[in-house]
Amino acid sequence: MNTQGICALLDEAGVEYSQGDGVVAVTLPGEKRLKTHCLFIPQEGMIRVEAFICRAVEEAHEDVYRLLLQANRRTFGVHYTVDASGDIYLVGQLPDSTTSEDLERVLGHVMERADGDFNRILERGFASSIRHEWAWRLSRGEPTFNLAAFARLKPSDQEIALLAPPPGSQLPDEAAQPEGEAQKLADEGERSEA
């Protein structure tokens, strides 16, 4: 199947898309992961589907991978995988006989998995960074509303003193975590990933 065939199926399904560099891209909305870009890549006899979900996790790899493998049992047309860098994707291969209904169903599963699993992946795979971000923000009186999904990781007052560098500190070695790292993770769903 070629890009024209994929576009025809998406048109039939009433799905908005964009084209470029031999791929067809669909941007899926979400609540926890605000945008997920799903790529349809034509290949001989099939359509490859790829959707970036999250960069490589920093910790609790076994827990994260267990979550992903368990989620694979409940999806149609796509499954979780990691690339050579450890970044997490949903991928699949669909035959040329794929219908517009099949594409809609696959997109639904990508959206469901990306949105439903995103915070759970972050909470397990970046817990230390999120705790440091909580501490950094609380120690400086910064807003924490976008960390609300990770309230379980909020440090106690005693832990804040250990996790956050002193206010006004300019020395990077005074902090165990660079400021803003967990913020990048919390906002990851808002950025465009292609």
Helices and strands as residue ranges (DSSP letters): H 3-13, E 18-20, E 23-29, E 35-43, E 46-54, H 61-72, E 79-82, E 88-95, H 100-125, H 127-140, G 145-153, H 157-163, G 172-174, H 181-186, G 188-190
